[in-house]
Amino acid sequence: MPDSIHLERIDNLPGLHELLQEIRSHSNFMAGSICFTFSYVDPNDPNLPSRIIEGLRNAPQHHSFLADQDPQSEGEQYTFDPIHRHARWVANNEEVLDILARGRLNKLGAYSTSHQEPSRQEKDRIDALLSAKGPYKSYSLWQGDDPTCAVCSQYNNHLFSNFFYEVAWDWCIQIVWADVQECCIIFLTDTD
């Protein structure tokens, strides 16, 4: 696991809070986000997303808002564990735009009436929101797939917190603006 980096919390990107409110209003989703500045020698390091999430894990005061949402089961203690060593952050702006646009339009999740792809215009609206801070790169966390690993054979082996409901509609997304050394982490889980 790459070393963590120090994160300083900042306000959410303008419009992001409203976008996540829209996603929560349409379905059974819990959604949260948190934004940070970071100081790092090489903001284009391919391990940057792992370093950021490890920095968040090492600062419980920053991720405790996840524990304040509906608990998964009565009496269960909130957890935020290290990410499984084979899980990987995949850079893919288009996939993240698709997830956020589908969520905003109630086309994402078990209780959505439609799961069709959003239009280019719908994705462009999300892209304009994210581009307001400058060029960005977004990442989604994918499961490990090492055939020799017992953990990789488990469903949703990439999930690192019991904030997630371990359903088919779980995402952890990072959006990184390397030029200004800021990032935003978005957590989505369908509670079905």
Secondary structure, 3 states (H helix, E strand, C coil): CCCCCCEEEECCCCCHHHHHHHHHHHCCEEEEEEEEEECCCCCCCCCHHHHHHHHHHCCHHHHHHHHCCCCCCCCCCCCECCCCCCCEEEECHHHHHHHHHHHHCCCCCCCCCCCCCCCHHHHHHHHHHHHCCCCCEEEEEECCCCCCCCCCCCCCCCCCECCCCCCCCEEEEEEEEHHHCEEEEEEEEECC
